[in-house]
Every structure is written in C-alpha cells, then in structure tokens.
Amino acid sequence: MTELRSTFEQVAVEGVRSLQPYEPGKPMEELQREYGLSDIIKLASNENPRGPGPQAVAAARDAMAHANRYPDGNGFRLKQALAAHHGVAPETITLGNGSNDVLALVASTFLGPGREAVFSEHAFAVYAIVTRAVGATARVAPAQAPGRAMPYGHDVDGMRALVSDKTRVVFVANPNNPTGTWLERAELEEFLRALPGHVIAVVDEAYCEYSEDPRQPDALQWLNALPNLVVTRTFSKVHGLAGLRVGYSLAHPAVADLFNRVRQPFNVSACAQAAAEAAIADNAYVRDSVAMNNEQRVWLRAELEGLGLEVLPSSANFLCVRVGDADAVYAGLLRAGVIVRPIAGYGLPEWIRVTVGLPQENQRFVGALAALVTTGR
Ligand SMILES: *Cc1c(COP(=O)(O)O)cnc(C)c1O
C-alpha cells in the first residue's frame, strides 16, 4: 500500500502532488456513528438551517419522474429564469455543479503551468485547490492586520501588488469565507478597474443575499463595464439547496463561451435545475431566511461577545470566533453533539467558524460553548 502510494504519487501531475483534499464540515451521520449520539446539530457548512424551500422540493420531485432522460445540457429554462431575475442576457450565464464547479471551469480555462492566480490569505480554500490542480501558481496576498476594520479580510492593495504579466485570474470572495469580512463598493471597484485586461477577476458572491450594508456592492452592476469580470453565485447557501449542487457565473458572453467549451455536457442534474428554477422565484423563502439569519446573527454575536470572545465582522450566515485552543473546543462541542468548523487549515488556528442556525440550535451551541470556555479559564 505505502509502496503503491509513492509510485502513484510520482505518476500524478505535479499540481496534484502538492494538494491536500478539501476538508468539508463533519457530516451528522459520521458523528452519530463515531460518538453514538442521536441528537446532533450541524453548524459547520453554512447551509440554510430552515431546510429547502417547499417549492424547490416539489419541482425536484416532479423532475425525478423524468430521470431516465439526460438533463438539458444547456440549462435553457434555468438560464432564462436567472437572466430575468438578474436583468442580464442568458448568454452571460454558465451553470455549474455548485459554484465550485464554475471556479474549476475558470481555472481550466485561464490557468495552467506558468500562469498565476492571486487571492488573499484566509480566503475560500477552493481557490488554492483549483489553481494548483491545473499546475498554476498561487500568489497569496497577506490579509488585513488584526487591528483593522476588517481583521483578516482581503487587502486589495496587497493583492494588486501581486498582479504581474503572469497573472490570469484574481479571486475575491465578497463576503469572504471563513472570515465573514467584506469589501466596500469603492475599494472593490477601484481594484477591479485597475486590473489589466489579461486578468480575469472572479468575484465570488456566495453569501451576498445576506448583506445589510448598503456599502457592500453587488458586483453584477459592473458586468457591462468590465468584460473581464466573472461573478459567481450559488444555490447552496440562502436558497437551501447545497445537497443538489447548483451554482452559476455571470460573465461576458465571450468568457461564458470559453467556459462552455470545457464544461462537462451534463454538469447540472435535471432535479437540480428544476429546483433552482423554483428557488429563484421563491422570494418569500429567501426573504424569510435572510431575516431569520440576520436577527440570529446579532443575537449570536452578542452572546459570544458576552462570553468575552472576539468575533469578526460578518455580512454572511456564519461567524468567525476566537476560542483559543480551537482543537479542544471543536472536540468538546462534538461531544455535546454540536458540529462547527475548525479553521486551522485557513491559517486561523485559534478560531472556529459557526453557521447561524435555527434559534434553538444557536442557543444549544452557545450553552455548550459557554461550558467549555468558562471551565477552560
Ligand atoms: C459555500 C461557498 C461557495 C459555494 O459552493 P457551492 O459549490 O456552490 O456549494 C462558494 N464560495 C464560497 C466562498 C463559499 O463559502
């Protein structure tokens, strides 16, 4: 086994050899198996805790009746719905098996050996994975210092300084995961406008629906002005469809055309397309989800700060909390049946990331955490 490991390690392409697999939040069933617990809550993957919207569920169920047929490889109906929703042409849209898939399309289209991608320290882990997997080089800009208004957030000046004639892609998460921090309109716009034309600017807006800060921009406003802009969105977060895997990008049709050449022909399942089409029309589900999240986020922040813990600014559906010995706190929470996300892999070993859950889930998390951090003192 070990011998074969090293053999295949040599055979693999160089980019893959340097990779570590993405570590997802612990599945509830795994904790159930390992600890024999029955009453488990998962606040680890920034999913919508309310469950999928009933209209999306009904649409997916109806689509199941035709599952013997391949899905529409062009995603005609979903693209029409998204185009109408965003007020853009359908040709700007590329559907993905989650927005993750679209991020991988960006890499396989624009990156490769000898090319570079720029992103921030503590940014979403997938940027490094898709970059290295295709043999390109990751240039990681130092994040904002702890004392700044957006501690550990993106520093656009530092990112700009790493852009060179080898750069083909810049990844910006707004807001960022796992920090929750965001860039304001003026600084992001200035950064994007100053990028050379040979650089594709990806603005990943997985959590933008939760924003309450009028200064946090919607990057779609720049699509016409900036032909090198790729905005990614997902159905995994506020739309409550993480398990179905559907996301998309909006970009200049010439860029979308390139993505379409490398895209797997049936990358989004029929059930996912149908559910997403229903979900994008279900404004009430999104509105109620945002309202609950933002109210609970305020409550949760106050409770955590009441425990004397530092909490980063967040315009998303999660909070990043400094707990000190994060490994011990993570393990203690698991024993209490609460799954959160340790983020040492993001260069934040003293912090955990917790998804804002249902009110009773948040209360249970705070209770379990309080027991751990107060006995630890
Ligand atoms: C969760 C998340 C995504 C969404 O991934 P999907 O593949 O669409 O499920 C994208 N970007 C960031 C920053 C995220 O946190």
The ligand as a Gaussian input file, in Angstrom:
#p B3LYP/6-31G(d) Opt

LIG

0 1
 C      -20.092000      27.822000       0.148000
 C      -19.266000      28.654000      -0.783000
 C      -19.392000      28.520000      -2.153000
 C      -20.454000      27.643000      -2.735000
 O      -20.038000      26.420000      -3.116000
 P      -21.055000      25.528000      -3.945000
 O      -20.137000      24.725000      -4.792000
 O      -21.903000      26.440000      -4.767000
 O      -21.830000      24.736000      -2.966000
 C      -18.636000      29.316000      -2.976000
 N      -17.795000      30.233000      -2.468000
 C      -17.675000      30.416000      -1.156000
 C      -16.783000      31.477000      -0.652000
 C      -18.398000      29.618000      -0.276000
 O      -18.238000      29.773000       1.029000

